[in-house]
Amino acid sequence: MGYVDCLETEVRDTTFATEVKERSRVNFDRCYQCFTCTLGCPFCFAMDFSPNQVLRMVQLGLKDKVLQSSAIWFCASCQACATRCPHEVDLPRVMDVLRQMALEAGVQTSETCIPSLHRTFLQSIERWGRQYELGTLLKLKLKTGDFFSDIGLGLKMLVKGKLALFPPSKIKEIEQIRAIFRKS
């Protein structure tokens, strides 16, 4: 089912847009679908819905369709869309909230690795206050069961010193970071 079809047939959640606005603190009512976000998105080619379509579906309350889309997972939060937006709509912040809502709702998506990476990445930040790449990669490999597809690249990175063998020392303000996670 394409974008236009879902606008006509999907069930609408009238509280969805309000919840996304409150959680993201982004006023996306100012979006008038100029497509600037989509034209500037380097990952749009891989998304099932373009960034402007995702935002429009949020505005229309198409919660299930949005939370099941691959677009929210392919957004790299590069800020290209937000930088170019004539109304300064922070779409990456909205996408981040949508990813979190999808995780909270236990939504199954065809993009199984990306949500796992998202969770694992955030767990590393919460634990160490910064990213521990090797630990994140190992946990991701255990979660996905994909142990050998990129082992050559991993070994190259280890040899060149791009992956630390041991976790980083925790930062001094680790409790402040954990407080942020508890709040959200």
Contact map, one row per residue, 1 for C-alpha under 8 A:
1110110000000000000000000000000000000000000000000000000000000000000000000000000000000000000000000000000000000000000000000000000000000000000000000000000000000000000000000000000000000000
1111110000000000000000000000000000000000000000000000000000000000000000000000000000000000000000000000000000000000000000000000000000000000000000000000000000000000000000000000000000000000
1111111000000000000000000000000000000000000000001000100000000000000000000000000000000000000000000000000000000000000000000000000000000000000000000000000000000000000000000000000000000000
0111111100000000000000000000000000000000000000000000000000000000000000000000000000000000000000000000000000000000000000000000000000000000000000000000000000000000000000000000000000000000
1111111110000000000000000000000000000000000000000000000000000000000000000000000000000000000000000000000000000000000000000000000000000000000000000000000000000000000000000000000000000000
1111111111000000000000000000000000000000000000000000000000000000100000000000000000000000000000000000000000000000000000000000000000000000000000000000000000000000000000000000000000000000
0011111111000000000000000000000000000000000000000000000010000100000000000000000000000000000000000000000000000000000000000000000000000000000000000000000000000000000000000000000000000000
0001111111000000000000000000000000000000000000000000000000000000000000000000000000000000000000000000000000000000000000000000000000000000000000000000000000000000000000000000000000000000
0000111111100000000000000000000000000000000000000000000000000000000000000000000000000000000000000000000000000000000000000000000000000000000000000000000000000000000000000000000000000000
0000011111110000000000000000000000000000000000000000000000000100100000000000000000000000000000000000000000000000000000000000000000000000000000000000000000000000000000000000000000000000
0000000011111000000000000000000000000000000000000000000000000100000000000000000000000000000000000000000000000000000000000000000000000000000000000000000000000000000000000000000000000000
0000000001111100000000000000000000000000000000000000000000011110000000000000000000000000000000000000000000000000000000000000000000000000000000000000000000000000000000000000000000000000
0000000000111111000000000000000000000000000000000000000000001110000000000000000000000000000000000000000000000000000000000000000000000000000000000000000000000000000000000000000000000000
0000000000011111100000000000000000000000000000000000000000011000000000000000000000000000000000000000000000000000000000000000000000000000000000000000000000000000000000000000000000000000
0000000000001111111000000000000000000000000000000000000000001000000000000000000000000000000000000000000000000000000000000000000000000000000000000000000000000000000000000000000000000000
0000000000001111111100000000000000000000000000000000000001001110000000000000000000000000000000000000000000000000000000000000000000000000000000000000000000000000000000000000000000000000
0000000000000111111110000000000000000000000000000000000001111000000000000000000000000000000000000000000000000000000000000000000000000000000000000000000000000000000000000000000000000000
0000000000000011111111000000000000000000000000000000000000000000000000000000000000000000000000000000000000000000000000000000000000000000000000000000000000000000000000000000000000000000
0000000000000011111111100000000000000000000000000000000000000000000000000000000000000000000000000000000000000000000000000000000000000000000000000000000000000000000000000000000000000000
0000000000000001111111111000000000000000000000000000000001000000000000000000000000000000000001001100000000000000000000000000000000000000000000000000000000000000000000000000000000000000
0000000000000000111111111111000000000000000000000000000000000000000000000000000000000000000001000000000000000000000000000000000000000000000000000000000000000000000000000000000000000000
0000000000000000011111111100000000000000000000000000000000000000000000000000000000000000000000000000000000000000000000000000000000000000000000000000000000000000000000000000000000000000
0000000000000000001111111000000000000000000000000000000000000000000000000000000000000000000000001000000000000000000000000000000000000000000000000000000000000000000000000000000000000000
0000000000000000000111111100000000000000000000000000000000000000000000000000000000000000000011001000000000000000000000000000000000000000000000000000000000000000000000000000000000000000
0000000000000000000111111110000000000000000000000000000000000000000000000000000000000000000000000000000000000000000000000000000000000000000000000000000000000000000000000000000000000000
0000000000000000000011011111000000000000000000000000000000000000000000000000000000000000110011000000000000000000000000000000000000000000000000000000000000000000000000000000000000000000
0000000000000000000010001111110000000000000000000000000000000000000000000000000000000000100000000000000000000000000000000000000000000000000000000000000000000000000000000000000000000000
0000000000000000000010000111111000000000000000000000001000100000000000000000000000000000100000000000000000000000000000000000000000000000000000000000000000000000000000000000000000000000
0000000000000000000000000011111100000000000000000000000000100000000000000000000000000000000000000000000000000000000000000000000000000000000000000000000000000000000000000000000000000000
0000000000000000000000000011111100000000000000000000000000000000000000000000000000000010100000000000000000000000000000000000000000000000000000000000000000000000000000000000000000000000
0000000000000000000000000001111111000000000000000000000000000000000000000000000000000010100000000000000000000000000000000000000000000000000000000000000000000000000000000000000000000000
0000000000000000000000000000111111000000000000000000000000000000000000000000000000000000000000000000000000000000000000000000000000000000000000000000000000000000000000000000000000000000
0000000000000000000000000000001111100000000000000001000100000000000000000000000000000000000000000000000000000000000000000000000000000000000000000000000000000000000000000000000000000000
0000000000000000000000000000001111111000000000000000000000000000000000000000000000000000000000000000000000000000000000000000000000000000000000000000000000000000000000000000000000000000
0000000000000000000000000000000011111110000000000001000000000000000000000000000000000000000000000000000000000000000000000000000000000000000000000000000000000000000000000000000000000000
0000000000000000000000000000000001111111000000000000000000000000000000000000000010011000000000000000000000000000000000000000000000000000000000000000000000000000000000000000000000000000
0000000000000000000000000000000001111111100000000011000000000000000000000000000111011000000000000000000000000000000000000000000000000000000000000000000000000000000000000000000000000000
0000000000000000000000000000000000111111100100000111000000000000000000000000000010000000000000000000000000000000000000000000000000000000000000000000000000000000000000000000000000000000
0000000000000000000000000000000000111111100000000000000000000000000000000000000000000000000000000000000000000000000000000000000000000000000000000000000000000000000000000000000000000000
0000000000000000000000000000000000011111110000000000000000000000000000000000000110010000000000000000000000000000000000000000000000000000000000000000000000000000000000000000000000000000
0000000000000000000000000000000000001111111100000010000000000000000000000000000110000000000000000000000000000000000000000000000000000000000000000000000000000000000000000000000000000000
0000000000000000000000000000000000000001111110000000000000000000000000000000000000000000000000000000000000000000000000000000000000000000000000000000000000000000000000000000000000000000
0000000000000000000000000000000000000000111111100000000000000000000000000111000000000000000000000000000000000000000000000000000000000000000000000000000000000000000000000000000000000000
0000000000000000000000000000000000000100111111101110000000000000000000100000000000000000000000000000000000000000000000000000000000000000000000000000000000000000000000000000000000000000
0000000000000000000000000000000000000000011111100000000000000000000000000000000000000000000000000000000000000000000000000000000000000000000000000000000000000000000000000000000000000000
0000000000000000000000000000000000000000001111110000000000000000000000100100000000000000000000000000000000000000000000000000000000000000000000000000000000000000000000000000000000000000
0000000000000000000000000000000000000000001111111100000000000000000001100100000000000000000000000000000000000000000000000000000000000000000000000000000000000000000000000000000000000000
0000000000000000000000000000000000000000000001111100000000000000000011100000000000000000000000000000000000000000000000000000000000000000000000000000000000000000000000000000000000000000
0010000000000000000000000000000000000000000100111110110000000000000011100000000000000000000000000000000000000000000000000000000000000000000000000000000000000000000000000000000000000000
0000000000000000000000000000000000000100000100111111110000000000000000100000000000000000000000000000000000000000000000000000000000000000000000000000000000000000000000000000000000000000
0000000000000000000000000000000000001100100100001111111000000000000000100000000000000000001000000000000000000000000000000000000000000000000000000000000000000000000000000000000000000000
0000000000000000000000000000000010101100000000000111111100000000000000000000000000000000000000000000000000000000000000000000000000000000000000000000000000000000000000000000000000000000
0010000000000000000000000000000000000000000000001111111110000000000000000000000000000000000000000000000000000000000000000000000000000000000000000000000000000000000000000000000000000000
0000000000000000000000000000000000000000000000001111111111000000010000100000000000000000000000000000000000000000000000000000000000000000000000000000000000000000000000000000000000000000
0000000000000000000000000001000000000000000000000011111111100000000000000000000000000000001000000000000000000000000000000000000000000000000000000000000000000000000000000000000000000000
0000000000000000000000000000000010000000000000000001111111110000000000000000000000000000000000000000000000000000000000000000000000000000000000000000000000000000000000000000000000000000
0000001000000000000000000000000000000000000000000000111111111110110000000000000000000000000000000000000000000000000000000000000000000000000000000000000000000000000000000000000000000000
0000000000000001100100000000000000000000000000000000011111111110010000000000000000000000000000000000000000000000000000000000000000000000000000000000000000000000000000000000000000000000
0000000000000000100000000001100000000000000000000000001111111100000000000000000000000000000000000000000000000000000000000000000000000000000000000000000000000000000000000000000000000000
0000000000010100100000000000000000000000000000000000000111111100000000000000000000000000000000000000000000000000000000000000000000000000000000000000000000000000000000000000000000000000
0000000000011111100000000000000000000000000000000000000011111110000000000000000000000000000000000000000000000000000000000000000000000000000000000000000000000000000000000000000000000000
0000001001111001000000000000000000000000000000000000000011111111110000000000000000000000000000000000000000000000000000000000000000000000000000000000000000000000000000000000000000000000
0000000000011001000000000000000000000000000000000000000011001111111000000000000000000000000000000000000000000000000000000000000000000000000000000000000000000000000000000000000000000000
0000000000000000000000000000000000000000000000000000000000000111111100000000000000000000000000000000000000000000000000000000000000000000000000000000000000000000000000000000000000000000
0000010001000000000000000000000000000000000000000000000010000111111110000000000000000000000000000000000000000000000000000000000000000000000000000000000000000000000000000000000000000000
0000000000000000000000000000000000000000000000000000010011000111111110010000000000000000000000000100000000000000000000000000000000000000000000000000000000000000000000000000000000000000
0000000000000000000000000000000000000000000000000000000000000011111110010000000000000000000000000110110000100000000000000000000000000000000000000000000000000000000000000000000000000000
0000000000000000000000000000000000000000000000000000000000000001111111000000000000000000000000000000010000111000000000000000000000000000000000000000000000000000000000000000000000000000
0000000000000000000000000000000000000000000000011000000000000000111111111000000000000000000000000000000000001000000000000000000000000000000000000000000000000000000000000000000000000000
0000000000000000000000000000000000000000000000111000000000000000000111111100000000000000000000000000000000001110000000000000000000000000000000000000000000000000000000000000000000000000
0000000000000000000000000000000000000000000101111110010000000000000011111110000000000000000000000000000000000000000000000000000000000000000000000000000000000000000000000000000000000000
0000000000000000000000000000000000000000000000000000000000000000011011111110000000000000000000110110000000000000000000000000000000000000000000000000000000000000000000000000000000000000
0000000000000000000000000000000000000000000000000000000000000000000011111111000000000000000000000010000000000010011000000000000000000000000000000000000000000000000000000000000000000000
0000000000000000000000000000000000000000001001100000000000000000000001111111000000000000000000000000000000000000010000000000000000000000000000000000000000000000000000000000000000000000
0000000000000000000000000000000000000000001000000000000000000000000000111111110000000000000100100000000000000000000000000000000000000000000000000000000000000000000000000000000000000000
0000000000000000000000000000000000000000001000000000000000000000000000001111110000000000000100000000000000000000000000000000000000000000000000000000000000000000000000000000000000000000
0000000000000000000000000000000000000000000000000000000000000000000000000011111000000000000110000000000000000000000000000000000000000000000000000000000000000000000000000000000000000000
0000000000000000000000000000000000000000000000000000000000000000000000000011111110000000000100000000000000000000000000000000000000000000000000000000000000000000000000000000000000000000
0000000000000000000000000000000000000000000000000000000000000000000000000000111111100000011100000000000000000000000000000000000000000000000000000000000000000000000000000000000000000000
0000000000000000000000000000000000001001100000000000000000000000000000000000011111110000000000000000000000000000000000000000000000000000000000000000000000000000000000000000000000000000
0000000000000000000000000000000000011101100000000000000000000000000000000000011111111000011100000000000000000000000000000000000000000000000000000000000000000000000000000000000000000000
0000000000000000000000000000000000001000000000000000000000000000000000000000001111111001111100000000000000000000000000000000000000000000000000000000000000000000000000000000000000000000
0000000000000000000000000000000000000000000000000000000000000000000000000000001111111001000000000000000000000000000000000000000000000000000000000000000000000000000000000000000000000000
0000000000000000000000000000000000011001000000000000000000000000000000000000000111111101000000000000000000000000000000000000000000000000000000000000000000000000000000000000000000000000
0000000000000000000000000000000000011000000000000000000000000000000000000000000011111111100000000000000000000000000000000000000000000000000000000000000000000000000000000000000000000000
0000000000000000000000000000000000000000000000000000000000000000000000000000000000011111100000000000000000000000000000000000000000000000000000000000000000000000000000000000000000000000
0000000000000000000000000000011000000000000000000000000000000000000000000000000000001111100000000000000000000000000000000000000000000000000000000000000000000000000000000000000000000000
0000000000000000000000000000000000000000000000000000000000000000000000000000000001111111110000000000000000000000000000000000000000000000000000000000000000000000000000000000000000000000
0000000000000000000000000111011000000000000000000000000000000000000000000000000001001111111000000000000000000000000000000000000000000000000000000000000000000000000000000000000000000000
0000000000000000000000000100000000000000000000000000000000000000000000000000001011000001111111000000000000000000000000000000000000000000000000000000000000000000000000000000000000000000
0000000000000000000000000000000000000000000000000010001000000000000000000000001011000000111111100000000000000000000000000000000000000000000000000000000000000000000000000000000000000000
0000000000000000000000000000000000000000000000000000000000000000000000000011111011000000011111110000000000000000000000000000000000000000000000000000000000000000000000000000000000000000
0000000000000000000000010100000000000000000000000000000000000000000000000000100000000000011111111000000000000000000000000000000000000000000000000000000000000000000000000000000000000000
0000000000000000000110010100000000000000000000000000000000000000000000000000000000000000011111111100000000000000000000000000000000000000000000000000000000000000000000000000000000000000
0000000000000000000000000000000000000000000000000000000000000000000000010010000000000000001111111110000000000000000000000000000000000000000000000000000000000000000000000000000000000000
0000000000000000000000000000000000000000000000000000000000000000000000010000000000000000000111111111000000000000000000000000000000000000000000000000000000000000000000000000000000000000
0000000000000000000100110000000000000000000000000000000000000000000000000000000000000000000011111111100000000000000000000000000000000000000000000000000000000000000000000000000000000000
0000000000000000000100000000000000000000000000000000000000000000011000010000000000000000000001111111110000000000000000000000000000000000000000000000000000000000000000000000000000000000
0000000000000000000000000000000000000000000000000000000000000000001000011000000000000000000000111111111000000000001000000000000000000000000000000000000000000000000000000000000000000000
0000000000000000000000000000000000000000000000000000000000000000000000000000000000000000000000011111111100000000000000000000000000000000000000000000000000000000000000000000000000000000
0000000000000000000000000000000000000000000000000000000000000000001000000000000000000000000000001111111110000000000000000000000000000000000000000000000000000000000000000000000000000000
0000000000000000000000000000000000000000000000000000000000000000001100000000000000000000000000000111111111100000000000000000000000000000000000000000000000000000000000000000000000000000
0000000000000000000000000000000000000000000000000000000000000000000000000000000000000000000000000011111111100000001000000000000000000000000000000000000000000000000000000000000000000000
0000000000000000000000000000000000000000000000000000000000000000000000000000000000000000000000000001111111100000000000000000000000000000000000000000000000000000000000000000000000000000
0000000000000000000000000000000000000000000000000000000000000000000000000000000000000000000000000000111111100000000000000000000000000000000000000000000000000000000000000000000000000000
0000000000000000000000000000000000000000000000000000000000000000000000000000000000000000000000000000011111110000000000000000000000000000000000000000000000000000000000000000000000000000
0000000000000000000000000000000000000000000000000000000000000000001100000000000000000000000000000000011111111000000000000000000000000000000000000000000000000000000000000000000000000000
0000000000000000000000000000000000000000000000000000000000000000000100000000000000000000000000000000000001111101000000000000000000000000000000000000000000000000000000000000000000000000
0000000000000000000000000000000000000000000000000000000000000000000111000000000000000000000000000000000000111111000000000000000000000000000000000000000000000000000000000000000000000000
0000000000000000000000000000000000000000000000000000000000000000000001000000000000000000000000000000000000011111000000000000000000000000000000000000000000000000000000000000000000000000
0000000000000000000000000000000000000000000000000000000000000000000001001000000000000000000000000000000000001111111000000000000000000000000000000000000000000000000000000000000000000000
0000000000000000000000000000000000000000000000000000000000000000000000000000000000000000000000000000000000011111111100000000000000000000000000000000000000000000000000000000000000000000
0000000000000000000000000000000000000000000000000000000000000000000000000000000000000000000000000000000000000011111110000000000000000000000000010000000000000000000000000000000000000000
0000000000000000000000000000000000000000000000000000000000000000000000001100000000000000000000000000000000000011111111000000000000000000000000000000000000000000000000000000000000000000
0000000000000000000000000000000000000000000000000000000000000000000000001000000000000000000000000010001000000011111111100000000000000000000000000000000000000000000000000000000000000000
0000000000000000000000000000000000000000000000000000000000000000000000000000000000000000000000000000000000000001111111110000000000000000000100110000000000000000000000000000000000000000
0000000000000000000000000000000000000000000000000000000000000000000000000000000000000000000000000000000000000000111111111000000000000001000100000000000000000000000000000000000000000000
0000000000000000000000000000000000000000000000000000000000000000000000000000000000000000000000000000000000000000011111111100000000000000000000000000000000000000000000000000000000000000
0000000000000000000000000000000000000000000000000000000000000000000000000000000000000000000000000000000000000000001111111110000000000000000000000000000000000000000000000000000000000000
0000000000000000000000000000000000000000000000000000000000000000000000000000000000000000000000000000000000000000000111111111000000000001001100000000000000000000000000000000000000000000
0000000000000000000000000000000000000000000000000000000000000000000000000000000000000000000000000000000000000000000011111111100000100001000000000000000000000000000000000000000000000000
0000000000000000000000000000000000000000000000000000000000000000000000000000000000000000000000000000000000000000000001111111110000000000000000000000000000000000000000000000000000000000
0000000000000000000000000000000000000000000000000000000000000000000000000000000000000000000000000000000000000000000000111111111000000000000000000000000000000000000000000000000000000000
0000000000000000000000000000000000000000000000000000000000000000000000000000000000000000000000000000000000000000000000011111111111110011000000000000000000000000000000000000000000000000
0000000000000000000000000000000000000000000000000000000000000000000000000000000000000000000000000000000000000000000000001111111111110000000000000000000000000000000000000000000000000000
0000000000000000000000000000000000000000000000000000000000000000000000000000000000000000000000000000000000000000000000000111111111000000000000000000000000000000000000000000010011001000
0000000000000000000000000000000000000000000000000000000000000000000000000000000000000000000000000000000000000000000000000011111111000000000000000000000000000000000000000100000001000000
0000000000000000000000000000000000000000000000000000000000000000000000000000000000000000000000000000000000000000000000000001111111110000000000000000000000000000000000111110010000000000
0000000000000000000000000000000000000000000000000000000000000000000000000000000000000000000000000000000000000000000000000001111111100000000000000000000000000000000000000110110010000000
0000000000000000000000000000000000000000000000000000000000000000000000000000000000000000000000000000000000000000000000000001111111110000000000000000000000000000000000010110000000000000
0000000000000000000000000000000000000000000000000000000000000000000000000000000000000000000000000000000000000000000000001001100111111001000000000000000000000000000000000000000000000000
0000000000000000000000000000000000000000000000000000000000000000000000000000000000000000000000000000000000000000000000000001100101111111000000000000000000000000000100110000000000000000
0000000000000000000000000000000000000000000000000000000000000000000000000000000000000000000000000000000000000000000000000000000000111111100000000000000000000000001100000000000000000000
0000000000000000000000000000000000000000000000000000000000000000000000000000000000000000000000000000000000000000000000000000000000011111110000000000000000000000001110000000000000000000
0000000000000000000000000000000000000000000000000000000000000000000000000000000000000000000000000000000000000000000000000001000000011111111000000000000000000000000000100000000000000000
0000000000000000000000000000000000000000000000000000000000000000000000000000000000000000000000000000000000000000000010011001000000111111111100000000000000000000000000000000000000000000
0000000000000000000000000000000000000000000000000000000000000000000000000000000000000000000000000000000000000000000000000000000000001111111110000000000000000000000000000000000000000000
0000000000000000000000000000000000000000000000000000000000000000000000000000000000000000000000000000000000000000000000000000000000000111111111000000000000000000000000000000000000000000
0000000000000000000000000000000000000000000000000000000000000000000000000000000000000000000000000000000000000000000000010000000000000011111111100000000000000000000000000000000000000000
0000000000000000000000000000000000000000000000000000000000000000000000000000000000000000000000000000000000000000000110010000000000000001111111110000000000000000000000000000000000000000
0000000000000000000000000000000000000000000000000000000000000000000000000000000000000000000000000000000000000000000000000000000000000000111111111110000000000000000000000000000000000000
0000000000000000000000000000000000000000000000000000000000000000000000000000000000000000000000000000000000000000000000000000000000000000011111111110000000000000000000000000000000000000
0000000000000000000000000000000000000000000000000000000000000000000000000000000000000000000000000000000000000000000100000000000000000000001111111000000000000000000000000000000000000000
0000000000000000000000000000000000000000000000000000000000000000000000000000000000000000000000000000000000000000100100000000000000000000000111111100000000000000000000000000000000000000
0000000000000000000000000000000000000000000000000000000000000000000000000000000000000000000000000000000000000000000000000000000000000000000011111110000000000000000000000000000000000000
0000000000000000000000000000000000000000000000000000000000000000000000000000000000000000000000000000000000000000000000000000000000000000000011011111100000000000000000000000000000000000
0000000000000000000000000000000000000000000000000000000000000000000000000000000000000000000000000000000000000000000000000000000000000000000011001111111000000000000000000000000000000000
0000000000000000000000000000000000000000000000000000000000000000000000000000000000000000000000000000000000000000000000000000000000000000000000000111111000000000000000000000000000000000
0000000000000000000000000000000000000000000000000000000000000000000000000000000000000000000000000000000000000000000000000000000000000000000000000111111000000000000000000000000000000000
0000000000000000000000000000000000000000000000000000000000000000000000000000000000000000000000000000000000000000000000000000000000000000000000000011111111000000000000000000000000000000
0000000000000000000000000000000000000000000000000000000000000000000000000000000000000000000000000000000000000000000000000000000000000000000000000011111111100000000000000000000000000000
0000000000000000000000000000000000000000000000000000000000000000000000000000000000000000000000000000000000000000000000000000000000000000000000000000011111110000000000000000000000000000
0000000000000000000000000000000000000000000000000000000000000000000000000000000000000000000000000000000000000000000000000000000000000000000000000000011111111000000000000000000000000000
0000000000000000000000000000000000000000000000000000000000000000000000000000000000000000000000000000000000000000000000000000000000000000000000000000011111111100000000000000000000000000
0000000000000000000000000000000000000000000000000000000000000000000000000000000000000000000000000000000000000000000000000000000000000000000000000000001111111110000000000000000000000000
0000000000000000000000000000000000000000000000000000000000000000000000000000000000000000000000000000000000000000000000000000000000000000000000000000000111111111000000000000000000000000
0000000000000000000000000000000000000000000000000000000000000000000000000000000000000000000000000000000000000000000000000000000000000000000000000000000011111111111000000000000000000000
0000000000000000000000000000000000000000000000000000000000000000000000000000000000000000000000000000000000000000000000000000000000000000000000000000000001111111111110000000000000000000
0000000000000000000000000000000000000000000000000000000000000000000000000000000000000000000000000000000000000000000000000000000000000000000000000000000000111111110000000000000000000000
0000000000000000000000000000000000000000000000000000000000000000000000000000000000000000000000000000000000000000000000000000000000000000000000000000000000011111110000000000000000000000
0000000000000000000000000000000000000000000000000000000000000000000000000000000000000000000000000000000000000000000000000000000000000000000000000000000000001111111100000000000000000000
0000000000000000000000000000000000000000000000000000000000000000000000000000000000000000000000000000000000000000000000000000000000000000000000000000000000001111111100000000000000000000
0000000000000000000000000000000000000000000000000000000000000000000000000000000000000000000000000000000000000000000000000000000000001100000000000000000000001100111110000000000000000000
0000000000000000000000000000000000000000000000000000000000000000000000000000000000000000000000000000000000000000000000000000000000011100000000000000000000000100111111100000000000000000
0000000000000000000000000000000000000000000000000000000000000000000000000000000000000000000000000000000000000000000000000000000000000100000000000000000000000100001111100000000000000000
0000000000000000000000000000000000000000000000000000000000000000000000000000000000000000000000000000000000000000000000000000000000000000000000000000000000000000000111110000000000000000
0000000000000000000000000000000000000000000000000000000000000000000000000000000000000000000000000000000000000000000000000000000100010010000000000000000000000000000111111000000000000000
0000000000000000000000000000000000000000000000000000000000000000000000000000000000000000000000000000000000000000000000000000000101010000000000000000000000000000000001111100000000000000
0000000000000000000000000000000000000000000000000000000000000000000000000000000000000000000000000000000000000000000000000000000100000000000000000000000000000000000000111110000000000000
0000000000000000000000000000000000000000000000000000000000000000000000000000000000000000000000000000000000000000000000000000001111000000000000000000000000000000000000011111010000000000
0000000000000000000000000000000000000000000000000000000000000000000000000000000000000000000000000000000000000000000000000000000111000000000000000000000000000000000000001111110000000000
0000000000000000000000000000000000000000000000000000000000000000000000000000000000000000000000000000000000000000000000000000000000000000000000000000000000000000000000000111110000000000
0000000000000000000000000000000000000000000000000000000000000000000000000000000000000000000000000000000000000000000000000000000010000000000000000000000000000000000000000011111110000000
0000000000000000000000000000000000000000000000000000000000000000000000000000000000000000000000000000000000000000000000000000010110000000000000000000000000000000000000000111111111000000
0000000000000000000000000000000000000000000000000000000000000000000000000000000000000000000000000000000000000000000000000000000000000000000000000000000000000000000000000000111111100000
0000000000000000000000000000000000000000000000000000000000000000000000000000000000000000000000000000000000000000000000000000000000000000000000000000000000000000000000000000111111110000
0000000000000000000000000000000000000000000000000000000000000000000000000000000000000000000000000000000000000000000000000000010010000000000000000000000000000000000000000000111111111000
0000000000000000000000000000000000000000000000000000000000000000000000000000000000000000000000000000000000000000000000000000011000000000000000000000000000000000000000000000011111111100
0000000000000000000000000000000000000000000000000000000000000000000000000000000000000000000000000000000000000000000000000000000000000000000000000000000000000000000000000000001111111110
0000000000000000000000000000000000000000000000000000000000000000000000000000000000000000000000000000000000000000000000000000000000000000000000000000000000000000000000000000000111111111
0000000000000000000000000000000000000000000000000000000000000000000000000000000000000000000000000000000000000000000000000000010000000000000000000000000000000000000000000000000011111111
0000000000000000000000000000000000000000000000000000000000000000000000000000000000000000000000000000000000000000000000000000000000000000000000000000000000000000000000000000000001111111
0000000000000000000000000000000000000000000000000000000000000000000000000000000000000000000000000000000000000000000000000000000000000000000000000000000000000000000000000000000000111111
0000000000000000000000000000000000000000000000000000000000000000000000000000000000000000000000000000000000000000000000000000000000000000000000000000000000000000000000000000000000011111
